[in-house]
C-alpha cells in the first residue's frame, strides 16, 4: 500500500497591516480629491497654468531631466561620464518651492533691495576669480546724464607699424562679420576731465566705438572682412523719447538692414564696456596690463543655446592661450529694464562682448581686441574648413 503526503501552503495575513493599507489608500484618495478641489477653486491668477509649468521646467537643466528619465530607463544616462554625479534634487526642490538658492546668498535679498536686478544675473561660465560678489554689471544712466556734454582729452593712439605678413587665407570681398555698439557712448574715466562717477562715464566721441574700429582693423589682418556701424544710439533714444533700456531697439533695425544688404553676414558682435572698476577688469599677461572681457547671453532669444556654445568655445580658447583674460559668460536676468534678447535672436552667431571697464585705457583694451581677433579668427577659419572651404584659398 502506497502512502501519500500532501503539502499545504499556509498564508498568514496580518490584519493590522491590511487595515493600515486600506486606511492609507482611502486617505490618499481623499487627499487627491482635496488638492484637486483646491486647485480648481482658486482664482485664475493663482491657478497652475501652462506658463507657470514652463517657468518651472526652465529651472531644471537638461542633465537633470536626463537623470530623472534615467531612473526609469538607463539608456538616457548612458552617455554620461562615469564621474558624473546626479543633481541634488533636494536643493532644486527647495529652490523651486521657496525661491531661495542655498548656493546664492543674493536670493535672500533680491526682492528687498531696489535696483538689485543689476547683480541678479546668472554666471553660466565663471572666469578666474569671478563669483556672485564681483560679477559684472551694467549701469543705466538717465538720459540727462547720457547726453551731457563733457570735456574729454583727445585720444590719438600712435601704434608702431606692425610687420604683419599678409594672411594666408582671406574672405576676399565678403564681409561675414558685422560690428556695432548698442551703447555707443560708453566711455572711460581716464579720458573724461573732472568725472569720477562711473555712472557718468559717457561721451559722444571718446567711447567704445573706437574699439569697434580696432576690431575691424585686426580682423582684416587675419583675412576676415567686416562691416562697422558707429551710430550714436543716445541721439536715437532722444529723438524717440525712449529710455536707456531701449538702446537695443535702436540698433535692431540697423542690424536688420545690414543683414538684408549683405547676405554674407554670419557673425554679429556688439561691443560694450563694463561698469566695474579696474581691479576686476584688468589682468597682467606677458608683463603687460590687459583689459579683461566677458560675454553676455540673452536667455529670452531662441538662439540662446547656439549663442552660448559660441561664447563658451571662445572663452575656452582664451583660457587655454591667455589664462585670466576672459571673465566668463553671463546671462543677465530679464526684467522690464533689460532687453533679454540683445538682438541675438537675429543670428545664432551673435556676441555681446564687454571689453574692459570704466577705468581701463585704450592701450589695455586694444591689447584685448588683438587677442580676441586672433582667437576668433582661428575659430572662424576652422569652421570654414569644416564647412568645405579649402584651407589657404581665397573665399
C-alpha positions in Angstrom: 0.0 0.0 0.0 1.5 3.3 -1.1 1.5 6.3 1.2 0.8 9.8 0.0 1.9 13.1 1.6 0.0 16.3 0.8 1.7 19.6 1.1 -0.2 22.7 2.3 0.7 26.3 1.8 -0.3 28.4 4.8 -0.8 32.1 4.2 -0.9 34.3 7.2 -2.5 37.7 6.8 -1.7 40.4 9.3 -5.0 42.0 9.9 -3.4 45.2 11.4 -1.2 45.8 8.3 -4.1 45.2 6.0 -6.2 47.7 7.8 -3.4 50.3 7.7 -3.0 49.8 3.9 -6.8 50.2 3.4 -6.8 53.4 5.5 -3.8 54.8 3.7 -5.4 54.2 0.3 -8.6 55.9 1.4 -6.7 58.9 2.8 -4.7 59.1 -0.4 -7.9 59.3 -2.5 -9.3 61.9 -0.1 -6.1 63.9 -0.3 -6.1 63.7 -4.1 -9.6 65.0 -4.4 -9.0 67.7 -1.8 -5.9 69.0 -3.7 -7.8 68.9 -7.0 -10.7 70.8 -5.4 -8.5 73.5 -4.0 -6.7 73.9 -7.4 -9.9 74.2 -9.3 -11.5 76.7 -6.8 -8.6 79.1 -6.9 -8.9 82.4 -8.6 -7.4 82.3 -12.2 -4.4 84.3 -11.2 -3.4 81.6 -8.6 -4.0 78.6 -10.7 -1.4 76.4 -12.3 -1.1 77.4 -15.9 1.0 76.2 -18.9 3.2 79.3 -18.5 3.9 78.5 -14.8 4.7 75.0 -15.7 7.0 76.3 -18.4 8.8 78.6 -15.9 9.1 75.6 -13.5 10.6 73.4 -16.2 13.1 76.1 -17.2 14.7 75.8 -13.7 15.7 72.2 -14.5 18.7 71.7 -16.6 18.8 69.2 -19.4 21.2 66.9 -17.4 18.7 67.0 -14.5 15.9 65.9 -16.8 18.0 63.1 -18.3 18.9 61.8 -14.8 15.2 61.8 -13.9 14.4 59.8 -17.1 17.3 57.5 -16.3 15.6 56.2 -13.2 13.1 54.6 -15.5 15.4 53.8 -18.4 19.1 53.7 -18.0 19.6 54.5 -21.7 19.1 58.2 -21.0 22.2 58.4 -18.8 24.3 56.0 -20.9 26.2 58.9 -22.4 27.3 60.5 -19.1 30.9 60.0 -18.0 31.4 57.7 -15.1 32.4 60.5 -12.7 29.1 62.4 -13.4 27.0 62.9 -10.3 23.3 63.0 -10.1 21.9 66.5 -9.4 21.0 67.5 -5.9 17.2 67.2 -6.4 16.6 68.2 -2.7 18.2 71.6 -3.2 16.5 72.0 -6.5 13.1 71.3 -5.0 13.9 73.7 -2.1 14.7 76.4 -4.6 11.6 75.8 -6.7 9.3 76.0 -3.7 11.0 78.8 -1.8 12.9 80.8 -4.5 15.9 80.5 -2.2 19.2 79.2 -3.6 21.4 77.9 -0.8 24.5 78.4 -3.1 23.5 82.0 -4.0 23.1 84.4 -1.0 21.6 87.0 -3.3 18.4 85.0 -3.3 17.8 86.1 0.3 17.6 89.8 -0.5 16.9 90.1 -4.3 13.3 91.2 -3.7 14.1 93.5 -0.8 16.6 95.9 -2.3 15.5 98.3 -5.1 17.7 98.0 -8.2 19.2 94.7 -7.1 18.5 93.3 -10.5 21.8 94.8 -11.7 23.5 92.0 -9.8 20.9 89.3 -10.3 22.2 87.6 -13.3 23.4 84.1 -13.9 27.0 83.1 -14.2 27.0 80.5 -17.0 30.8 80.1 -17.1 32.9 81.7 -14.4 36.3 83.1 -15.4 39.2 83.3 -12.9 38.2 85.0 -9.7 34.6 85.7 -10.7 31.8 85.0 -8.3 28.4 86.5 -7.3 30.2 89.1 -5.2 32.1 90.7 -8.1 30.1 89.6 -11.2 29.8 92.1 -14.0 27.1 94.7 -14.0 25.9 97.4 -16.3 24.8 100.8 -15.2 21.8 102.5 -16.9 22.3 106.3 -16.7 19.4 108.7 -17.0 19.1 110.4 -20.4 20.3 113.8 -19.0 23.5 112.1 -17.8 24.0 110.2 -21.0 23.5 113.3 -23.2 25.5 115.7 -21.0 28.4 117.4 -22.8 31.7 116.6 -21.1 35.2 117.7 -21.8 37.4 114.7 -22.9 41.0 114.5 -23.6 41.8 113.9 -27.2 42.7 110.3 -27.7 45.2 109.7 -30.5 47.0 106.5 -30.2 50.0 106.1 -32.3 50.9 102.5 -32.7 54.1 101.3 -34.1 53.7 99.8 -37.6 53.3 96.0 -37.4 55.3 93.8 -39.7 52.3 91.6 -40.2 52.6 89.1 -43.1 49.7 89.0 -45.5 47.0 86.5 -44.4 47.3 83.0 -45.9 43.5 83.0 -46.4 41.0 85.7 -46.9 37.3 86.3 -47.3 38.1 88.4 -50.4 35.2 90.8 -51.0 33.0 89.0 -48.5 32.3 90.7 -45.1 30.9 88.0 -42.9 31.2 90.0 -39.6 29.1 92.9 -38.5 30.4 95.1 -35.6 28.1 97.6 -33.9 27.5 99.3 -30.5 24.1 99.4 -28.7 25.6 101.6 -26.0 27.8 103.7 -28.2 28.5 106.4 -25.7 30.1 104.2 -23.0 33.3 105.9 -22.2 36.3 105.7 -19.8 37.2 107.8 -16.8 40.9 108.2 -17.7 39.8 110.4 -20.6 36.9 112.4 -19.0 38.1 115.5 -17.3 36.7 116.1 -13.8 34.5 112.9 -14.0 34.9 110.4 -11.2 31.4 108.8 -11.0 31.5 105.6 -13.1 27.8 106.1 -13.9 28.7 109.4 -15.7 31.3 107.8 -17.9 29.8 108.6 -21.3 31.0 110.7 -24.3 29.8 111.3 -27.8 33.3 110.7 -29.4 35.7 109.1 -26.9 33.9 105.9 -26.4 33.6 102.2 -27.3 33.2 102.8 -31.0 37.0 103.1 -31.1 37.2 99.5 -30.0 34.9 98.6 -32.9 37.3 100.3 -35.3 40.2 98.5 -33.8 38.5 95.1 -34.1 37.7 95.8 -37.8 41.4 96.5 -38.4 42.6 93.4 -36.5 40.1 91.1 -38.3 41.4 92.4 -41.6 45.0 91.4 -40.7 43.6 87.8 -40.3 41.9 87.9 -43.7 38.3 88.5 -42.4 36.3 91.3 -43.9 33.7 93.1 -41.7 31.3 96.0 -41.7 31.2 98.5 -38.8 28.4 100.7 -37.6 29.1 103.6 -35.2 25.6 105.1 -34.9 25.2 107.4 -31.8 22.4 105.4 -30.2 21.9 108.1 -27.5 20.7 110.6 -30.1 18.3 107.9 -31.4 16.9 107.5 -27.9 16.5 111.2 -27.5 14.7 111.6 -30.9 12.2 108.9 -29.9 11.8 109.9 -26.3 12.9 106.5 -25.2 14.8 105.4 -22.1 18.3 103.9 -22.0 16.8 100.4 -21.6 15.6 100.6 -25.2 19.0 101.0 -26.7 18.8 97.6 -28.4 15.6 98.8 -30.1 17.7 101.5 -31.7 20.3 99.1 -33.1 17.9 96.3 -34.1 16.8 97.9 -37.4 20.4 98.9 -38.1 21.5 95.2 -37.8 18.5 94.0 -39.8 19.2 96.5 -42.6 22.9 95.4 -42.7 21.9 91.8 -42.9 19.4 92.5 -45.6 22.0 94.4 -47.6 24.8 91.8 -47.0 23.6 88.2 -47.2 27.1 87.1 -46.2 26.9 88.4 -42.7 27.2 85.4 -40.3 28.6 86.9 -37.1 27.2 89.8 -35.1 29.4 91.5 -32.5 28.0 94.2 -30.2 30.9 95.8 -28.2 30.4 97.4 -24.8 32.4 98.0 -21.7 31.6 97.0 -18.1 30.9 99.4 -15.2 33.2 97.6 -12.7 36.5 99.1 -11.5 40.0 98.3 -12.7 40.8 95.7 -10.1 38.1 93.5 -11.6 38.6 94.4 -15.2 42.3 94.1 -15.7 44.8 91.3 -15.8 48.6 91.1 -16.4 49.6 89.0 -19.4 53.2 88.7 -20.6 54.2 91.6 -18.4 51.5 94.0 -19.8 48.2 95.2 -18.4 45.3 93.9 -20.5 41.6 94.6 -20.1 39.6 91.5 -19.3 36.5 90.7 -21.3 33.3 88.7 -20.9 30.3 87.6 -22.9 26.7 88.4 -22.3 23.9 86.0 -23.5 20.3 86.9 -23.7 18.3 83.9 -22.4 15.0 85.1 -24.0 16.1 84.5 -27.5 15.6 81.2 -29.4 19.3 81.1 -30.4 20.3 81.1 -26.7 22.0 77.6 -26.8 23.9 78.3 -30.0 25.0 81.8 -28.9 26.2 80.2 -25.6 28.0 77.5 -27.5 30.0 80.1 -29.5 30.8 82.2 -26.4 31.8 79.0 -24.4 34.2 78.0 -27.2 35.9 81.3 -27.5 36.1 81.5 -23.7 37.8 78.1 -23.5 40.3 79.1 -26.3 41.1 82.3 -24.5 41.6 80.4 -21.2 44.0 78.0 -23.0 46.2 80.6 -24.6 45.7 83.6 -22.3 44.5 82.4 -18.8 42.6 85.0 -16.9 41.7 87.2 -19.8 38.1 86.1 -20.0 35.8 86.7 -17.1 33.4 84.2 -18.4 29.9 84.0 -19.9 26.9 85.7 -18.2 23.2 85.8 -18.6 21.6 88.9 -17.0 18.1 88.4 -15.6 15.4 89.6 -18.0 13.4 92.3 -16.3 11.4 95.3 -17.5 14.5 97.5 -17.6 16.6 94.9 -19.6 16.2 93.7 -23.1 16.7 90.0 -22.6 17.2 89.5 -26.3 20.2 91.8 -27.1 19.3 91.2 -30.8 20.9 87.8 -30.5 17.8 86.2 -32.0 18.9 87.7 -35.4 21.8 85.2 -35.7 22.9 82.0 -34.0 26.4 83.5 -34.1 25.7 86.7 -32.1 28.0 88.0 -29.4 27.7 90.8 -26.9 31.3 91.5 -25.9 32.1 93.6 -22.9 35.7 94.8 -23.1 37.3 96.3 -20.0 35.7 98.7 -17.6 35.3 102.4 -16.8 39.0 102.7 -15.6 40.7 100.9 -18.5 42.8 102.7 -21.1 42.7 102.2 -24.8 46.2 100.7 -24.7 44.9 98.0 -22.4 41.7 97.4 -24.3 43.4 97.4 -27.7 45.6 94.5 -26.5 42.4 92.7 -25.6 40.9 93.3 -29.0 44.1 92.0 -30.7 43.9 88.8 -28.7 40.2 88.4 -29.3 40.7 88.9 -33.0 43.4 86.3 -33.0 41.3 83.6 -31.2 38.1 84.4 -33.1 39.9 84.2 -36.5 41.3 80.8 -35.6 37.8 79.6 -34.8 36.4 81.2 -37.9 38.8 79.6 -40.4 38.5 76.2 -38.7 34.7 76.4 -39.1 35.2 77.4 -42.8 37.4 74.5 -43.3 34.9 72.1 -41.8 32.2 73.6 -44.0 34.2 72.7 -47.1 36.2 75.8 -47.8 39.8 74.8 -48.9 42.4 75.9 -46.4 44.6 78.8 -47.7 42.3 79.6 -50.6 40.6 82.9 -51.0 36.9 82.8 -50.4 
